[in-house]
Amino acid sequence: MVTVTTTSRNIHGISEDGIVKFLGIPYAYPPTQHRRFKHSKLFTSWDGDIEATHFRAIPPQPYNKLETFFSSENVTFSQNEDCLYLNIWMQNNKNTNKPVIIYFYGGGFVNGHGSAELYTPESIVQLHDVIVVTFNYRLGALGFLDWSYFNEMFDKNNGLSDQINALKWVHHYIESFGGDSQNVTLMGQSAGSMSIMALMQMPELDMLYQKVMLLSGTLRLDKEETGYLKAQHFHKLIDTHFLNKKLEDLTVSDILELQALDEASRGKSKGLELIYAPIEDDCMTRPLSKFKKPVVIGVTNDEGDCYIRNESRKLEPSRFVEVMALNDINVKEIEAQTGKQQAQLVTDLYFKAPALQLLDTLSHSTRWFLRFDWHLPTSSEFNSAYHILDLVFWFGKMNILKAHGIKNLTSETKLSEQMISDLVTFAKSDIMPWQPYHSNNKEPYIYK
């Protein structure tokens, strides 16, 4: 057992193979009972020591087949509204001022958690003397519905408030673990990247981080009126299916059932419609064009193949046009007849074009642009560089590739180690080891 003494109490972790893990540290008070529909409150003191030796409950969420696919073992996690915990990984040494990387998971704001195998960073901290933090934030209606519609004492963007409190906890306590609170990198993928973009618009958070890495996700904030209409629709579903229940009496199962009904009422979208998402807020006072911290932006070469993998999974062309329009993307039915066409449109218009637009918007930042191209043409499961696949390499998860029958991983391991090295270089020195994006250099650096 390894013990860290903070200004509040002792935290006990575990040491394995030269890596120290602190798992399941509470960073905010449980968002239950009178705190259920409100912003979370930073956890600043506790009675007794914290036994941070195992993962804690994850946020309530529906089944996620992608998490099952990107796992080498059959592990399940309990779900509970008491889910606001973080995890810390580091080398077992006494070094100080270590760079800190905080990872924000994706999952369309309805799935994901900081304990997933895909995000455990053993490979990163084995190779480099950095600290990596993962954490849970509330999802779905509990995290991103505008509950102020129901009661002015309730809040919106509760999931964002969780993320902010995780950053504040790290800022307050990470030096006790040997970390540098003045050298923090925010790294997020998909909805995690979008979350970071929301926080980038809040200048009062600037002291909590120094640079960001945004992978495969550009934010489309819901307008206040959109958030209001979504809450109104959710209210109608409650009245229809749980008429005799008070809001506070709705169980987790009730809320997940309501989310499923909400999704079904909108029609198929293949995950391309964000039913729950961050909503415009008065605290988002800084346009991204004024953001000045270093930024890395990345995409995969075939993002859309994760959503529309083949002909059997395509949307009806008319429905595809509707779904893209919900994201302010205009396409014609004639352009979206086949699954291949739809997947390419998602790649180009939903991911790559917004990434390029964001790169141009962030003109006051030093920016780097990357694209992940690795794929195996002979593999039915990895024959394109689709959304999420790059995380296997950012986190060094060669065991997941092995679990899917890929045996010779020499070149894959080399690529993964290069990507991890580049990430750590950025975390340590604010630069990537290749040319920044600018008017004369708009081509991405390619990992393949």
VOBAZA-591725 format. One record per residue (C-alpha): x negated, y negated, z negated; residue in three letters. Coordinates in steps of 0.1 Angstrom, whole numbers, padded with zeros to 4 digits. Each point is the difference from the previous one (the first is absolute). Example, Ala and Ser with C-alpha at 12.3 -4.5 7.8 and 13.67 -1.06 7.14 Angstrom:
2
<site px="-0123" py="0045" pz="-0078" resn="ALA"/>
<site px="-0014" py="-0034" pz="0007" resn="SER"/>
END
This chain:
448
<site px="0000" py="0000" pz="0000" resn="MET"/>
<site px="-0011" py="-0035" pz="0008" resn="VAL"/>
<site px="0012" py="-0030" pz="-0020" resn="THR"/>
<site px="0001" py="-0037" pz="0010" resn="VAL"/>
<site px="0007" py="-0026" pz="-0026" resn="THR"/>
<site px="0020" py="-0030" pz="0012" resn="THR"/>
<site px="0011" py="-0031" pz="-0019" resn="THR"/>
<site px="0032" py="0018" pz="-0009" resn="SER"/>
<site px="-0007" py="0036" pz="-0007" resn="ARG"/>
<site px="-0021" py="0031" pz="0011" resn="ASN"/>
<site px="0008" py="0017" pz="0032" resn="ILE"/>
<site px="-0011" py="0037" pz="0004" resn="HIS"/>
<site px="-0007" py="0014" pz="0034" resn="GLY"/>
<site px="-0016" py="0032" pz="0014" resn="ILE"/>
<site px="-0033" py="0006" pz="0017" resn="SER"/>
<site px="-0004" py="0026" pz="0028" resn="GLU"/>
<site px="-0029" py="0005" pz="0024" resn="ASP"/>
<site px="-0015" py="-0034" pz="-0008" resn="GLY"/>
<site px="0033" py="-0018" pz="0005" resn="ILE"/>
<site px="0020" py="-0016" pz="-0028" resn="VAL"/>
<site px="0038" py="-0002" pz="0004" resn="LYS"/>
<site px="0024" py="-0020" pz="-0021" resn="PHE"/>
<site px="0035" py="0012" pz="0010" resn="LEU"/>
<site px="0033" py="-0014" pz="-0010" resn="GLY"/>
<site px="-0009" py="-0033" pz="-0017" resn="ILE"/>
<site px="0031" py="-0021" pz="-0006" resn="PRO"/>
<site px="-0004" py="-0034" pz="0015" resn="TYR"/>
<site px="0036" py="-0014" pz="-0006" resn="ALA"/>
<site px="0028" py="0008" pz="-0024" resn="TYR"/>
<site px="0024" py="0026" pz="0013" resn="PRO"/>
<site px="0025" py="-0016" pz="0023" resn="PRO"/>
<site px="0029" py="0017" pz="-0017" resn="THR"/>
<site px="0031" py="-0011" pz="-0020" resn="GLN"/>
<site px="0001" py="-0038" pz="-0002" resn="HIS"/>
<site px="-0031" py="-0002" pz="0023" resn="ARG"/>
<site px="0015" py="0022" pz="0027" resn="ARG"/>
<site px="0010" py="-0025" pz="0027" resn="PHE"/>
<site px="-0026" py="-0026" pz="-0010" resn="LYS"/>
<site px="-0036" py="-0009" pz="0007" resn="HIS"/>
<site px="-0024" py="0021" pz="-0020" resn="SER"/>
<site px="-0019" py="-0013" pz="-0030" resn="LYS"/>
<site px="-0038" py="0005" pz="-0003" resn="LEU"/>
<site px="-0009" py="0026" pz="-0026" resn="PHE"/>
<site px="-0025" py="-0018" pz="-0023" resn="THR"/>
<site px="-0001" py="0020" pz="-0033" resn="SER"/>
<site px="0009" py="0034" pz="-0012" resn="TRP"/>
<site px="0000" py="0021" pz="-0032" resn="ASP"/>
<site px="-0028" py="0026" pz="-0001" resn="GLY"/>
<site px="-0023" py="0012" pz="0027" resn="ASP"/>
<site px="0010" py="0008" pz="0036" resn="ILE"/>
<site px="-0006" py="0036" pz="0011" resn="GLU"/>
<site px="-0006" py="-0007" pz="0037" resn="ALA"/>
<site px="-0007" py="0036" pz="0010" resn="THR"/>
<site px="0029" py="0008" pz="0023" resn="HIS"/>
<site px="0022" py="-0016" pz="0026" resn="PHE"/>
<site px="0033" py="-0014" pz="-0013" resn="ARG"/>
<site px="0034" py="-0001" pz="0017" resn="ALA"/>
<site px="0004" py="-0015" pz="0034" resn="ILE"/>
<site px="0027" py="-0025" pz="0012" resn="PRO"/>
<site px="0034" py="0015" pz="0008" resn="PRO"/>
<site px="0001" py="0008" pz="0038" resn="GLN"/>
<site px="0013" py="0025" pz="0025" resn="PRO"/>
<site px="-0020" py="0029" pz="0014" resn="TYR"/>
<site px="-0029" py="-0010" pz="0022" resn="ASN"/>
<site px="-0011" py="0026" pz="0025" resn="LYS"/>
<site px="-0030" py="-0021" pz="0009" resn="LEU"/>
<site px="-0014" py="0004" pz="-0035" resn="GLU"/>
<site px="0005" py="0037" pz="0002" resn="THR"/>
<site px="-0018" py="0001" pz="0034" resn="PHE"/>
<site px="-0029" py="-0021" pz="-0013" resn="PHE"/>
<site px="-0007" py="0023" pz="-0030" resn="SER"/>
<site px="-0022" py="0030" pz="-0003" resn="SER"/>
<site px="0018" py="0013" pz="-0031" resn="GLU"/>
<site px="0036" py="0004" pz="-0009" resn="ASN"/>
<site px="0003" py="-0026" pz="-0028" resn="VAL"/>
<site px="0031" py="-0016" pz="-0012" resn="THR"/>
<site px="0004" py="-0030" pz="-0022" resn="PHE"/>
<site px="0028" py="-0009" pz="-0024" resn="SER"/>
<site px="0019" py="-0031" pz="0008" resn="GLN"/>
<site px="0011" py="-0026" pz="-0026" resn="ASN"/>
<site px="0009" py="-0037" pz="-0002" resn="GLU"/>
<site px="-0028" py="-0002" pz="-0026" resn="ASP"/>
<site px="-0026" py="0001" pz="0028" resn="CYS"/>
<site px="-0022" py="-0031" pz="-0003" resn="LEU"/>
<site px="-0034" py="0017" pz="-0004" resn="TYR"/>
<site px="-0034" py="-0004" pz="0016" resn="LEU"/>
<site px="-0030" py="0023" pz="0005" resn="ASN"/>
<site px="-0037" py="-0008" pz="0001" resn="ILE"/>
<site px="-0028" py="0019" pz="0016" resn="TRP"/>
<site px="-0037" py="-0007" pz="-0004" resn="MET"/>
<site px="-0035" py="0016" pz="-0003" resn="GLN"/>
<site px="-0010" py="0011" pz="-0035" resn="ASN"/>
<site px="-0027" py="-0026" pz="-0007" resn="ASN"/>
<site px="-0005" py="-0031" pz="-0020" resn="LYS"/>
<site px="-0004" py="-0024" pz="0029" resn="ASN"/>
<site px="0019" py="-0033" pz="-0001" resn="THR"/>
<site px="0014" py="-0025" pz="0025" resn="ASN"/>
<site px="0012" py="0028" pz="0023" resn="LYS"/>
<site px="0022" py="-0011" pz="0030" resn="PRO"/>
<site px="0036" py="0009" pz="-0005" resn="VAL"/>
<site px="0024" py="0013" pz="0027" resn="ILE"/>
<site px="0037" py="0000" pz="-0008" resn="ILE"/>
<site px="0021" py="0022" pz="0024" resn="TYR"/>
<site px="0036" py="-0008" pz="0009" resn="PHE"/>
<site px="0018" py="0030" pz="0014" resn="TYR"/>
<site px="0025" py="0000" pz="0029" resn="GLY"/>
<site px="0032" py="0019" pz="0005" resn="GLY"/>
<site px="0025" py="-0025" pz="0014" resn="GLY"/>
<site px="0007" py="-0014" pz="-0035" resn="PHE"/>
<site px="0020" py="0031" pz="-0008" resn="VAL"/>
<site px="-0028" py="0027" pz="-0004" resn="ASN"/>
<site px="-0035" py="0002" pz="-0014" resn="GLY"/>
<site px="-0019" py="0000" pz="-0032" resn="HIS"/>
<site px="-0035" py="-0005" pz="-0013" resn="GLY"/>
<site px="-0006" py="0036" pz="-0009" resn="SER"/>
<site px="0004" py="0015" pz="0034" resn="ALA"/>
<site px="-0029" py="0022" pz="0011" resn="GLU"/>
<site px="-0005" py="-0020" pz="0032" resn="LEU"/>
<site px="-0010" py="-0031" pz="-0022" resn="TYR"/>
<site px="-0021" py="0016" pz="-0027" resn="THR"/>
<site px="-0034" py="-0016" pz="0007" resn="PRO"/>
<site px="-0025" py="0027" pz="-0013" resn="GLU"/>
<site px="-0019" py="-0001" pz="0033" resn="SER"/>
<site px="-0004" py="-0038" pz="-0002" resn="ILE"/>
<site px="-0014" py="-0001" pz="-0035" resn="VAL"/>
<site px="-0022" py="0031" pz="0004" resn="GLN"/>
<site px="-0018" py="-0018" pz="0028" resn="LEU"/>
<site px="0001" py="-0036" pz="-0013" resn="HIS"/>
<site px="-0002" py="-0018" pz="-0034" resn="ASP"/>
<site px="0034" py="-0017" pz="0002" resn="VAL"/>
<site px="0032" py="0001" pz="-0019" resn="ILE"/>
<site px="0032" py="0010" pz="0018" resn="VAL"/>
<site px="0035" py="-0007" pz="-0016" resn="VAL"/>
<site px="0033" py="0015" pz="0012" resn="THR"/>
<site px="0033" py="-0008" pz="-0016" resn="PHE"/>
<site px="0038" py="0004" pz="0002" resn="ASN"/>
<site px="0025" py="-0027" pz="0009" resn="TYR"/>
<site px="0038" py="0003" pz="0001" resn="ARG"/>
<site px="0016" py="0011" pz="0033" resn="LEU"/>
<site px="0032" py="-0001" pz="0019" resn="GLY"/>
<site px="0029" py="-0019" pz="-0016" resn="ALA"/>
<site px="-0016" py="-0001" pz="-0034" resn="LEU"/>
<site px="-0030" py="-0017" pz="0015" resn="GLY"/>
<site px="0012" py="-0021" pz="0029" resn="PHE"/>
<site px="0037" py="-0006" pz="-0002" resn="LEU"/>
<site px="0011" py="-0036" pz="-0010" resn="ASP"/>
<site px="0015" py="0008" pz="-0034" resn="TRP"/>
<site px="0006" py="-0037" pz="-0006" resn="SER"/>
<site px="0030" py="0004" pz="0023" resn="TYR"/>
<site px="0017" py="0021" pz="-0028" resn="PHE"/>
<site px="-0011" py="-0021" pz="-0030" resn="ASN"/>
<site px="-0021" py="-0032" pz="-0002" resn="GLU"/>
<site px="-0019" py="0015" pz="-0028" resn="MET"/>
<site px="-0014" py="0027" pz="0024" resn="PHE"/>
<site px="-0028" py="-0005" pz="0025" resn="ASP"/>
<site px="-0010" py="0008" pz="0036" resn="LYS"/>
<site px="-0034" py="0013" pz="0011" resn="ASN"/>
<site px="-0004" py="0021" pz="-0031" resn="ASN"/>
<site px="-0025" py="0022" pz="0018" resn="GLY"/>
<site px="-0021" py="-0030" pz="0008" resn="LEU"/>
<site px="0000" py="-0010" pz="-0037" resn="SER"/>
<site px="-0013" py="0035" pz="-0008" resn="ASP"/>
<site px="-0028" py="-0005" pz="0025" resn="GLN"/>
<site px="-0009" py="-0034" pz="-0015" resn="ILE"/>
<site px="-0001" py="0014" pz="-0035" resn="ASN"/>
<site px="-0023" py="0029" pz="0011" resn="ALA"/>
<site px="-0024" py="-0027" pz="0014" resn="LEU"/>
<site px="0002" py="-0020" pz="-0032" resn="LYS"/>
<site px="-0007" py="0031" pz="-0021" resn="TRP"/>
<site px="-0031" py="0008" pz="0021" resn="VAL"/>
<site px="-0011" py="-0036" pz="-0003" resn="HIS"/>
<site px="0003" py="0000" pz="-0038" resn="HIS"/>
<site px="-0015" py="0035" pz="-0007" resn="TYR"/>
<site px="-0022" py="0013" pz="0028" resn="ILE"/>
<site px="-0032" py="-0015" pz="-0014" resn="GLU"/>
<site px="0004" py="0025" pz="-0029" resn="SER"/>
<site px="-0003" py="0028" pz="0026" resn="PHE"/>
<site px="-0031" py="-0016" pz="0016" resn="GLY"/>
<site px="0018" py="-0018" pz="0027" resn="GLY"/>
<site px="-0004" py="-0035" pz="0013" resn="ASP"/>
<site px="0033" py="-0019" pz="-0004" resn="SER"/>
<site px="-0014" py="-0026" pz="0024" resn="GLN"/>
<site px="-0005" py="0025" pz="0028" resn="ASN"/>
<site px="0033" py="0017" pz="0007" resn="VAL"/>
<site px="0011" py="0013" pz="0035" resn="THR"/>
<site px="0036" py="0006" pz="0007" resn="LEU"/>
<site px="0005" py="0029" pz="0024" resn="MET"/>
<site px="0034" py="0011" pz="0013" resn="GLY"/>
<site px="0015" py="0020" pz="0028" resn="GLN"/>
<site px="0034" py="-0004" pz="0016" resn="SER"/>
<site px="0024" py="-0013" pz="-0027" resn="ALA"/>
<site px="-0030" py="-0004" pz="-0022" resn="GLY"/>
<site px="-0016" py="-0023" pz="0026" resn="SER"/>
<site px="0033" py="-0020" pz="0002" resn="MET"/>
<site px="0001" py="-0003" pz="-0037" resn="SER"/>
<site px="-0035" py="-0015" pz="-0001" resn="ILE"/>
<site px="0011" py="-0025" pz="0027" resn="MET"/>
<site px="0028" py="-0011" pz="-0022" resn="ALA"/>
<site px="-0024" py="-0006" pz="-0029" resn="LEU"/>
<site px="-0023" py="-0019" pz="0023" resn="MET"/>
<site px="0027" py="-0026" pz="0003" resn="GLN"/>
<site px="-0001" py="-0006" pz="-0038" resn="MET"/>
<site px="-0030" py="-0023" pz="-0007" resn="PRO"/>
<site px="0004" py="0004" pz="-0038" resn="GLU"/>
<site px="-0013" py="0036" pz="0004" resn="LEU"/>
<site px="-0033" py="-0011" pz="0017" resn="ASP"/>
<site px="-0021" py="0007" pz="-0032" resn="MET"/>
<site px="0011" py="0036" pz="0000" resn="LEU"/>
<site px="-0018" py="0011" pz="0032" resn="TYR"/>
<site px="-0026" py="-0011" pz="0025" resn="GLN"/>
<site px="0006" py="0018" pz="0033" resn="LYS"/>
<site px="0026" py="0023" pz="0017" resn="VAL"/>
<site px="0002" py="0029" pz="0024" resn="MET"/>
<site px="0033" py="0004" pz="0018" resn="LEU"/>
<site px="0006" py="0033" pz="0018" resn="LEU"/>
<site px="0029" py="0007" pz="0024" resn="SER"/>
<site px="0025" py="-0024" pz="-0014" resn="GLY"/>
<site px="0009" py="-0036" pz="0006" resn="THR"/>
<site px="0027" py="-0016" pz="-0022" resn="LEU"/>
<site px="0034" py="-0011" pz="0012" resn="ARG"/>
<site px="0015" py="-0017" pz="-0031" resn="LEU"/>
<site px="0037" py="0003" pz="-0004" resn="ASP"/>
<site px="0017" py="-0034" pz="0000" resn="LYS"/>
<site px="0019" py="-0008" pz="-0032" resn="GLU"/>
<site px="0033" py="0003" pz="0018" resn="GLU"/>
<site px="-0011" py="0035" pz="0013" resn="THR"/>
<site px="-0008" py="0011" pz="-0035" resn="GLY"/>
<site px="0033" py="-0013" pz="-0012" resn="TYR"/>
<site px="0019" py="0019" pz="0027" resn="LEU"/>
<site px="-0019" py="0032" pz="-0007" resn="LYS"/>
<site px="0010" py="-0003" pz="-0037" resn="ALA"/>
<site px="0036" py="-0007" pz="0010" resn="GLN"/>
<site px="0000" py="0031" pz="0021" resn="HIS"/>
<site px="-0015" py="0020" pz="-0029" resn="PHE"/>
<site px="0027" py="-0014" pz="-0023" resn="HIS"/>
<site px="0027" py="0013" pz="0023" resn="LYS"/>
<site px="-0015" py="0034" pz="-0001" resn="LEU"/>
<site px="0000" py="0000" pz="-0038" resn="ILE"/>
<site px="0037" py="-0011" pz="0000" resn="ASP"/>
<site px="0008" py="0028" pz="0025" resn="THR"/>
<site px="-0019" py="0029" pz="-0016" resn="HIS"/>
<site px="-0005" py="-0010" pz="-0037" resn="PHE"/>
<site px="0030" py="-0023" pz="-0006" resn="LEU"/>
<site px="0003" py="0008" pz="-0037" resn="ASN"/>
<site px="-0037" py="-0004" pz="-0009" resn="LYS"/>
<site px="-0017" py="-0031" pz="-0013" resn="LYS"/>
<site px="-0031" py="-0010" pz="0018" resn="LEU"/>
<site px="-0022" py="0008" pz="-0030" resn="GLU"/>
<site px="0016" py="0035" pz="-0002" resn="ASP"/>
<site px="-0010" py="0010" pz="0035" resn="LEU"/>
<site px="-0025" py="0029" pz="-0004" resn="THR"/>
<site px="-0031" py="0005" pz="0021" resn="VAL"/>
<site px="0018" py="0026" pz="0020" resn="SER"/>
<site px="0029" py="-0024" pz="0006" resn="ASP"/>
<site px="-0024" py="-0026" pz="0013" resn="ILE"/>
<site px="-0018" py="0025" pz="0023" resn="LEU"/>
<site px="0034" py="0011" pz="0013" resn="GLU"/>
<site px="0010" py="-0036" pz="0007" resn="LEU"/>
<site px="-0032" py="-0005" pz="0019" resn="GLN"/>
<site px="0007" py="0031" pz="0021" resn="ALA"/>
<site px="0035" py="-0014" pz="0007" resn="LEU"/>
<site px="-0014" py="-0034" pz="0008" resn="ASP"/>
<site px="-0025" py="0016" pz="0025" resn="GLU"/>
<site px="0027" py="0022" pz="0016" resn="ALA"/>
<site px="0024" py="-0030" pz="0004" resn="SER"/>
<site px="-0026" py="-0018" pz="0021" resn="ARG"/>
<site px="-0007" py="0028" pz="0025" resn="GLY"/>
<site px="-0032" py="0018" pz="0009" resn="LYS"/>
<site px="-0031" py="-0021" pz="0002" resn="SER"/>
<site px="-0029" py="0025" pz="-0004" resn="LYS"/>
<site px="-0013" py="-0021" pz="-0029" resn="GLY"/>
<site px="-0004" py="-0031" pz="0022" resn="LEU"/>
<site px="0027" py="-0020" pz="-0018" resn="GLU"/>
<site px="-0011" py="-0011" pz="-0035" resn="LEU"/>
<site px="0032" py="0001" pz="-0020" resn="ILE"/>
<site px="-0018" py="-0012" pz="-0031" resn="TYR"/>
<site px="-0029" py="-0025" pz="0004" resn="ALA"/>
<site px="-0014" py="-0031" pz="-0016" resn="PRO"/>
<site px="0022" py="-0030" pz="0001" resn="ILE"/>
<site px="-0009" py="-0037" pz="0005" resn="GLU"/>
<site px="-0007" py="-0016" pz="-0034" resn="ASP"/>
<site px="-0007" py="-0035" pz="-0012" resn="ASP"/>
<site px="-0034" py="0012" pz="-0013" resn="CYS"/>
<site px="-0012" py="0008" pz="0036" resn="MET"/>
<site px="-0011" py="-0036" pz="0006" resn="THR"/>
<site px="-0031" py="0006" pz="0022" resn="ARG"/>
<site px="0003" py="0008" pz="0037" resn="PRO"/>
<site px="-0024" py="0027" pz="0011" resn="LEU"/>
<site px="-0016" py="-0025" pz="0023" resn="SER"/>
<site px="-0014" py="-0017" pz="-0031" resn="LYS"/>
<site px="-0014" py="0032" pz="-0015" resn="PHE"/>
<site px="-0038" py="-0001" pz="-0003" resn="LYS"/>
<site px="-0013" py="0033" pz="-0015" resn="LYS"/>
<site px="-0018" py="0027" pz="0021" resn="PRO"/>
<site px="0025" py="0023" pz="0018" resn="VAL"/>
<site px="-0004" py="0034" pz="0017" resn="VAL"/>
<site px="0029" py="0010" pz="0022" resn="ILE"/>
<site px="0003" py="0035" pz="0015" resn="GLY"/>
<site px="0023" py="0020" pz="0022" resn="VAL"/>
<site px="0000" py="0036" pz="0013" resn="THR"/>
<site px="0000" py="0005" pz="0037" resn="ASN"/>
<site px="0033" py="0020" pz="0001" resn="ASP"/>
<site px="0020" py="-0014" pz="-0030" resn="GLU"/>
<site px="0034" py="0008" pz="0016" resn="GLY"/>
<site px="-0007" py="0037" pz="0003" resn="ASP"/>
<site px="0007" py="0003" pz="-0038" resn="CYS"/>
<site px="0035" py="-0012" pz="0005" resn="TYR"/>
<site px="0009" py="0014" pz="0034" resn="ILE"/>
<site px="-0022" py="0031" pz="0004" resn="ARG"/>
<site px="0017" py="0016" pz="0030" resn="ASN"/>
<site px="0031" py="0000" pz="0021" resn="GLU"/>
<site px="0021" py="0018" pz="-0026" resn="SER"/>
<site px="-0006" py="-0028" pz="-0025" resn="ARG"/>
<site px="0007" py="-0030" pz="0022" resn="LYS"/>
<site px="0029" py="-0023" pz="-0006" resn="LEU"/>
<site px="0027" py="-0006" pz="0025" resn="GLU"/>
<site px="-0013" py="-0029" pz="0022" resn="PRO"/>
<site px="0028" py="-0023" pz="-0011" resn="SER"/>
<site px="-0007" py="0007" pz="-0036" resn="ARG"/>
<site px="-0037" py="-0005" pz="0005" resn="PHE"/>
<site px="0007" py="-0034" pz="0014" resn="VAL"/>
<site px="0021" py="-0009" pz="-0030" resn="GLU"/>
<site px="-0026" py="0012" pz="-0025" resn="VAL"/>
<site px="-0027" py="-0020" pz="0017" resn="MET"/>
<site px="0022" py="-0031" pz="0001" resn="ALA"/>
<site px="0004" py="0003" pz="-0038" resn="LEU"/>
<site px="-0038" py="-0006" pz="-0001" resn="ASN"/>
<site px="0003" py="-0030" pz="0024" resn="ASP"/>
<site px="-0014" py="0021" pz="0029" resn="ILE"/>
<site px="0018" py="-0001" pz="0033" resn="ASN"/>
<site px="-0002" py="0030" pz="0023" resn="VAL"/>
<site px="0022" py="0012" pz="0028" resn="LYS"/>
<site px="0017" py="0034" pz="0001" resn="GLU"/>
<site px="-0016" py="0009" pz="0033" resn="ILE"/>
<site px="-0034" py="-0003" pz="-0017" resn="GLU"/>
<site px="0009" py="0024" pz="-0028" resn="ALA"/>
<site px="0015" py="0031" pz="0017" resn="GLN"/>
<site px="-0026" py="0025" pz="-0012" resn="THR"/>
<site px="-0016" py="0008" pz="-0033" resn="GLY"/>
<site px="-0034" py="-0008" pz="0014" resn="LYS"/>
<site px="0013" py="-0034" pz="0011" resn="GLN"/>
<site px="0015" py="-0007" pz="-0034" resn="GLN"/>
<site px="-0031" py="0010" pz="-0019" resn="ALA"/>
<site px="-0021" py="-0022" pz="0022" resn="GLN"/>
<site px="0023" py="-0030" pz="-0005" resn="LEU"/>
<site px="-0002" py="0005" pz="-0038" resn="VAL"/>
<site px="-0038" py="0002" pz="0002" resn="THR"/>
<site px="-0003" py="-0031" pz="0022" resn="ASP"/>
<site px="0028" py="-0023" pz="-0013" resn="LEU"/>
<site px="0006" py="0011" pz="-0036" resn="TYR"/>
<site px="-0036" py="0004" pz="-0010" resn="PHE"/>
<site px="-0027" py="-0012" pz="0024" resn="LYS"/>
<site px="0016" py="-0033" pz="0012" resn="ALA"/>
<site px="0008" py="-0012" pz="-0035" resn="PRO"/>
<site px="-0035" py="0009" pz="-0012" resn="ALA"/>
<site px="-0015" py="-0021" pz="0028" resn="LEU"/>
<site px="0024" py="-0028" pz="-0008" resn="GLN"/>
<site px="-0009" py="0002" pz="-0037" resn="LEU"/>
<site px="-0037" py="-0001" pz="0009" resn="LEU"/>
<site px="0006" py="-0033" pz="0018" resn="ASP"/>
<site px="0021" py="-0014" pz="-0027" resn="THR"/>
<site px="-0027" py="0006" pz="-0026" resn="LEU"/>
<site px="-0022" py="-0025" pz="0017" resn="SER"/>
<site px="-0015" py="-0013" pz="-0033" resn="HIS"/>
<site px="-0012" py="0034" pz="-0011" resn="SER"/>
<site px="-0029" py="0021" pz="0012" resn="THR"/>
<site px="0017" py="0029" pz="0017" resn="ARG"/>
<site px="-0010" py="0034" pz="0012" resn="TRP"/>
<site px="0022" py="0022" pz="0023" resn="PHE"/>
<site px="-0003" py="0038" pz="0002" resn="LEU"/>
<site px="0018" py="0028" pz="0017" resn="ARG"/>
<site px="0000" py="0037" pz="-0010" resn="PHE"/>
<site px="-0001" py="0023" pz="0031" resn="ASP"/>
<site px="-0010" py="0034" pz="-0014" resn="TRP"/>
<site px="0022" py="0029" pz="0011" resn="HIS"/>
<site px="-0003" py="0037" pz="0011" resn="LEU"/>
<site px="0015" py="0006" pz="0034" resn="PRO"/>
<site px="0001" py="0037" pz="-0006" resn="THR"/>
<site px="0020" py="-0004" pz="-0033" resn="SER"/>
<site px="0038" py="-0002" pz="0000" resn="SER"/>
<site px="-0001" py="-0018" pz="-0033" resn="GLU"/>
<site px="-0029" py="-0025" pz="0006" resn="PHE"/>
<site px="0001" py="-0005" pz="0038" resn="ASN"/>
<site px="0004" py="-0038" pz="-0003" resn="SER"/>
<site px="-0012" py="-0027" pz="-0024" resn="ALA"/>
<site px="0034" py="-0006" pz="-0016" resn="TYR"/>
<site px="0011" py="-0022" pz="-0029" resn="HIS"/>
<site px="-0014" py="0012" pz="-0034" resn="ILE"/>
<site px="-0026" py="0024" pz="0015" resn="LEU"/>
<site px="-0028" py="-0025" pz="-0006" resn="ASP"/>
<site px="0005" py="0003" pz="-0037" resn="LEU"/>
<site px="-0014" py="0035" pz="0001" resn="VAL"/>
<site px="-0033" py="-0016" pz="0010" resn="PHE"/>
<site px="0001" py="-0031" pz="-0021" resn="TRP"/>
<site px="0004" py="0022" pz="-0031" resn="PHE"/>
<site px="-0022" py="0029" pz="0012" resn="GLY"/>
<site px="0027" py="0026" pz="-0001" resn="LYS"/>
<site px="-0016" py="0027" pz="0021" resn="MET"/>
<site px="0017" py="0026" pz="-0021" resn="ASN"/>
<site px="0034" py="-0011" pz="0015" resn="ILE"/>
<site px="-0014" py="0007" pz="0035" resn="LEU"/>
<site px="-0013" py="0033" pz="-0012" resn="LYS"/>
<site px="0035" py="0009" pz="-0013" resn="ALA"/>
<site px="0013" py="-0005" pz="0035" resn="HIS"/>
<site px="-0025" py="0025" pz="0015" resn="GLY"/>
<site px="-0028" py="-0024" pz="0012" resn="ILE"/>
<site px="-0032" py="0018" pz="-0009" resn="LYS"/>
<site px="-0030" py="-0018" pz="0014" resn="ASN"/>
<site px="0001" py="-0034" pz="-0016" resn="LEU"/>
<site px="-0035" py="-0013" pz="0006" resn="THR"/>
<site px="0009" py="-0029" pz="0023" resn="SER"/>
<site px="0031" py="-0008" pz="-0021" resn="GLU"/>
<site px="-0020" py="-0001" pz="-0032" resn="THR"/>
<site px="-0025" py="-0023" pz="0016" resn="LYS"/>
<site px="0027" py="-0024" pz="0013" resn="LEU"/>
<site px="0017" py="0000" pz="-0034" resn="SER"/>
<site px="-0033" py="-0008" pz="-0018" resn="GLU"/>
<site px="-0005" py="-0029" pz="0024" resn="GLN"/>
<site px="0034" py="-0014" pz="-0006" resn="MET"/>
<site px="-0004" py="0003" pz="-0038" resn="ILE"/>
<site px="-0034" py="-0016" pz="0003" resn="SER"/>
<site px="0014" py="-0029" pz="0020" resn="ASP"/>
<site px="0029" py="-0004" pz="-0026" resn="LEU"/>
<site px="-0025" py="-0002" pz="-0028" resn="VAL"/>
<site px="-0022" py="-0024" pz="0018" resn="THR"/>
<site px="0030" py="-0023" pz="0004" resn="PHE"/>
<site px="0008" py="0005" pz="-0037" resn="ALA"/>
<site px="-0035" py="-0009" pz="-0011" resn="LYS"/>
<site px="-0010" py="-0027" pz="0024" resn="SER"/>
<site px="0032" py="-0015" pz="0016" resn="ASP"/>
<site px="-0011" py="0011" pz="0035" resn="ILE"/>
<site px="0005" py="0030" pz="0023" resn="MET"/>
<site px="-0032" py="0013" pz="0018" resn="PRO"/>
<site px="0012" py="-0011" pz="0034" resn="TRP"/>
<site px="0010" py="-0033" pz="0017" resn="GLN"/>
<site px="0030" py="-0019" pz="-0013" resn="PRO"/>
<site px="0030" py="-0008" pz="0021" resn="TYR"/>
<site px="0000" py="-0033" pz="0017" resn="HIS"/>
<site px="0010" py="-0017" pz="0033" resn="SER"/>
<site px="-0029" py="0016" pz="0019" resn="ASN"/>
<site px="0003" py="0034" pz="-0017" resn="ASN"/>
<site px="0035" py="0013" pz="-0003" resn="LYS"/>
<site px="-0007" py="0037" pz="0007" resn="GLU"/>
<site px="0002" py="0023" pz="-0030" resn="PRO"/>
<site px="-0028" py="0020" pz="-0015" resn="TYR"/>
<site px="0010" py="0036" pz="0008" resn="ILE"/>
<site px="-0003" py="0030" pz="-0024" resn="TYR"/>
<site px="0001" py="0032" pz="0020" resn="LYS"/>
END
